[in-house]
Amino acid sequence: MEKKITENTTLAEILEKPELIKILVKYNLPCLSCPFAKMEIEGLKIGDVCRMYDIDVEKLLKELNGACEK
């Protein structure tokens, strides 16, 4: 992923990088194990998911983008 991850980045785009999956797991993102999310993953935006599950989106985005820069 060459571009910066934003609230509008889809989970499908983030999941393309295995090292980012570990960060999502750390934040207990429920979509990773949800069978319904797997069907909709192309359209699920990280910002929307964070708001639904009360996850600090700014903190998560900072960590994801930091991992992309390495």
C-alpha positions as CSV (number, residue, x, y, z in Angstrom):
1,M,0.0,0.0,0.0
2,E,1.7,3.1,-1.2
3,K,-0.8,5.7,-0.1
4,K,-1.6,6.8,3.4
5,I,-4.3,4.9,5.3
6,T,-7.3,7.1,6.1
7,E,-10.7,6.6,7.6
8,N,-11.9,5.9,4.0
9,T,-9.4,3.0,3.4
10,T,-11.2,-0.3,3.2
11,L,-10.4,-3.3,5.3
12,A,-9.6,-5.2,2.1
13,E,-6.8,-2.7,1.3
14,I,-5.4,-2.9,4.8
15,L,-5.5,-6.7,4.9
16,E,-3.3,-6.9,1.8
17,K,-0.3,-6.2,4.2
18,P,0.1,-9.1,6.7
19,E,2.0,-6.9,9.2
20,L,-1.0,-4.6,9.5
21,I,-3.3,-7.5,10.5
22,K,-1.4,-7.8,13.8
23,I,-2.3,-4.2,14.6
24,L,-5.9,-4.7,13.8
25,V,-6.0,-7.8,16.1
26,K,-4.3,-5.7,18.8
27,Y,-7.2,-3.3,18.6
28,N,-9.7,-6.2,18.8
29,L,-11.3,-5.3,15.5
30,P,-14.3,-7.7,15.4
31,C,-14.6,-7.7,11.6
32,L,-11.6,-10.0,11.3
33,S,-13.6,-13.0,12.7
34,C,-17.1,-12.0,11.6
35,P,-18.5,-14.2,8.8
36,F,-20.7,-11.3,7.6
37,A,-17.8,-8.9,7.3
38,K,-15.9,-11.3,5.1
39,M,-18.7,-11.0,2.5
40,E,-18.6,-7.2,2.7
41,I,-14.9,-6.5,3.3
42,E,-14.3,-4.6,0.1
43,G,-16.7,-1.9,1.2
44,L,-16.0,-1.7,4.9
45,K,-14.1,1.5,5.7
46,I,-11.8,1.4,8.7
47,G,-13.3,4.7,10.0
48,D,-16.8,3.3,10.0
49,V,-15.8,0.1,11.7
50,C,-13.9,2.1,14.4
51,R,-17.0,4.3,15.1
52,M,-19.3,1.2,15.2
53,Y,-17.1,-0.5,17.8
54,D,-15.8,2.6,19.7
55,I,-12.2,2.1,18.6
56,D,-9.9,5.2,18.7
57,V,-9.6,5.7,14.9
58,E,-6.8,8.4,15.1
59,K,-4.6,6.2,17.3
60,L,-5.2,3.1,15.0
61,L,-4.5,5.1,11.8
62,K,-1.3,6.5,13.3
63,E,-0.1,3.0,14.2
64,L,-1.1,1.5,10.8
65,N,0.6,4.3,8.9
66,G,3.7,4.0,11.1
67,A,3.9,0.3,10.2
68,C,3.6,1.1,6.5
69,E,6.5,3.6,6.7
70,K,8.9,0.9,8.0
